[in-house]
Amino acid sequence: MAVELNEIEEAEVELEQWLVEQAENDIPEVVLVGLLRDYADDIEQLGYVSRMWGRNNR
């Protein structure tokens, strides 16, 4: 499945907005980095984003 450049840019903007919101809510940046690394590792191992993540109440 090909991803268009505008889709990548849109996802990047949304991620940046989410990260800023979390930082403004006093979530330490080191925590955010850890979360991103953990999810990146999971995605790398699975080869995809688990659709079940959106259904879990973390």
MIDOSE-1310 file (N, C-alpha, C; in nm, 2 decimals, decimal comma, always signed):
residues 58
mave	+0,08/-0,12/+0,00/+0,00/+0,00/+0,00/+0,09/+0,12/+0,00; +0,07/+0,21/-0,10/+0,15/+0,33/-0,11/+0,09/+0,44/-0,02; +0,18/+0,51/+0,04/+0,14/+0,62/+0,13/+0,18/+0,75/+0,06; +0,08/+0,84/+0,05/+0,11/+0,96/-0,02/+0,18/+1,06/+0,08
lnei	+0,26/+1,15/+0,03/+0,33/+1,24/+0,11/+0,24/+1,33/+0,20; +0,13/+1,37/+0,15/+0,04/+1,45/+0,23/-0,02/+1,37/+0,35; -0,03/+1,24/+0,34/-0,08/+1,15/+0,45/+0,03/+1,14/+0,56; +0,16/+1,14/+0,51/+0,27/+1,13/+0,61/+0,28/+1,27/+0,68
eeae	+0,26/+1,37/+0,61/+0,27/+1,51/+0,67/+0,16/+1,53/+0,77; +0,04/+1,48/+0,73/-0,08/+1,50/+0,82/-0,06/+1,42/+0,95; -0,01/+1,30/+0,93/+0,02/+1,21/+1,05/+0,13/+1,28/+1,14; +0,23/+1,33/+1,08/+0,33/+1,40/+1,15/+0,28/+1,52/+1,23
vele	+0,19/+1,60/+1,17/+0,13/+1,71/+1,24/+0,05/+1,67/+1,36; -0,03/+1,56/+1,33/-0,12/+1,51/+1,44/-0,04/+1,46/+1,56; +0,07/+1,39/+1,53/+0,16/+1,33/+1,63/+0,22/+1,45/+1,71; +0,27/+1,55/+1,64/+0,33/+1,66/+1,70/+0,23/+1,73/+1,79
qwlv	+0,11/+1,75/+1,75/+0,01/+1,81/+1,83/-0,02/+1,73/+1,96; -0,03/+1,60/+1,94/-0,05/+1,51/+2,05/+0,06/+1,52/+2,15; +0,19/+1,52/+2,10/+0,30/+1,53/+2,19/+0,30/+1,66/+2,27; +0,27/+1,77/+2,20/+0,27/+1,90/+2,27/+0,16/+1,90/+2,37
eqae	+0,04/+1,85/+2,34/-0,07/+1,84/+2,44/-0,02/+1,76/+2,57; +0,05/+1,65/+2,55/+0,09/+1,57/+2,66/+0,20/+1,65/+2,74; +0,29/+1,72/+2,67/+0,39/+1,79/+2,75/+0,32/+1,91/+2,82; +0,22/+1,97/+2,76/+0,15/+2,08/+2,83/+0,07/+2,03/+2,95
ndip	+0,04/+1,90/+2,95/-0,03/+1,84/+3,06/+0,07/+1,78/+3,16; +0,19/+1,82/+3,16/+0,30/+1,79/+3,25/+0,34/+1,64/+3,24; +0,33/+1,58/+3,13/+0,38/+1,45/+3,11/+0,53/+1,47/+3,07; +0,63/+1,42/+3,15/+0,77/+1,44/+3,12/+0,81/+1,39/+2,98
evvl	+0,89/+1,46/+2,91/+0,93/+1,43/+2,78/+1,00/+1,29/+2,78; +1,07/+1,26/+2,89/+1,14/+1,13/+2,89/+1,03/+1,01/+2,89; +0,92/+1,04/+2,95/+0,81/+0,94/+2,94/+0,76/+0,92/+2,80; +0,74/+1,04/+2,73/+0,69/+1,03/+2,59/+0,79/+0,96/+2,50
vgll	+0,92/+0,99/+2,52/+1,02/+0,92/+2,44/+1,01/+0,77/+2,46; +1,00/+0,73/+2,59/+0,99/+0,59/+2,62/+0,87/+0,52/+2,56; +0,76/+0,59/+2,56/+0,64/+0,54/+2,50/+0,66/+0,52/+2,35; +0,71/+0,62/+2,28/+0,73/+0,62/+2,14/+0,83/+0,50/+2,10
rdya	+0,93/+0,49/+2,18/+1,03/+0,38/+2,16/+0,96/+0,24/+2,17; +0,88/+0,23/+2,28/+0,82/+0,10/+2,30/+0,72/+0,06/+2,19; +0,64/+0,16/+2,14/+0,55/+0,14/+2,03/+0,63/+0,11/+1,90; +0,73/+0,19/+1,88/+0,81/+0,16/+1,76/+0,87/+0,02/+1,76
ddie	+0,92/-0,02/+1,87/+0,97/-0,16/+1,88/+0,86/-0,26/+1,86; +0,74/-0,24/+1,91/+0,63/-0,33/+1,89/+0,59/-0,34/+1,74; +0,58/-0,22/+1,68/+0,55/-0,21/+1,54/+0,65/-0,28/+1,45; +0,78/-0,26/+1,49/+0,89/-0,32/+1,41/+0,88/-0,48/+1,42
qlgy	+0,85/-0,53/+1,54/+0,84/-0,67/+1,56/+0,72/-0,73/+1,49; +0,60/-0,66/+1,51/+0,48/-0,71/+1,45/+0,48/-0,69/+1,30; +0,53/-0,58/+1,25/+0,53/-0,55/+1,11/+0,40/-0,47/+1,08; +0,33/-0,43/+1,18/+0,21/-0,35/+1,16/+0,16/-0,29/+1,29
vsrm	+0,07/-0,20/+1,28/+0,01/-0,14/+1,40/-0,11/-0,22/+1,44; -0,11/-0,28/+1,56/-0,22/-0,36/+1,61/-0,35/-0,28/+1,62; -0,45/-0,32/+1,55/-0,58/-0,25/+1,56/-0,65/-0,27/+1,69; -0,60/-0,36/+1,77/-0,65/-0,38/+1,90/-0,61/-0,27/+2,00
wgrn	-0,50/-0,20/+1,97/-0,45/-0,10/+2,06/-0,56/+0,01/+2,08; -0,63/+0,04/+1,98/-0,74/+0,14/+1,99/-0,86/+0,10/+2,07; -0,87/-0,03/+2,10/-0,98/-0,08/+2,18/-0,95/-0,10/+2,32; -0,82/-0,09/+2,36/-0,78/-0,11/+2,50/-0,79/+0,02/+2,57
nr	-0,83/+0,01/+2,69/-0,83/+0,13/+2,78/-0,70/+0,12/+2,86; -0,60/+0,19/+2,81/-0,46/+0,19/+2,88/-0,46/+0,29/+2,99
